[in-house]
């Protein structure tokens, strides 16, 4: 079993948080889901460059399962998507 996790690393006094977006036995499905999320996050909002729901670019990428995004305007703001194997209890 695998889990796709999103982490908002926060800045400017905001609180960081992480959430599991999806779990699956099919790692490829999670990779596709992660790509969709990254595509949404890297869209540019021409009207609001400070929007934290988009306006990111890929900062670091480790294979298909570990990607860090950096905000284009708030350069100290990062988010992180990762896929990891998890144990189901």
MOBEL-V562703 format. One record per helix or strand of 2 or more residues. SS is the DSSP state (a for helix, b for strand). FROM is the first residue (numbers start at 1). TO is the last residue. If there is no record, write none. Layout:
ss: [SS	SS]
from: [FROM	FROM]
to: [TO	TO]
This chain:
ss: [b	b	a	b	b	b]
from: [2	17	27	56	66	78]
to: [8	24	41	62	71	85]
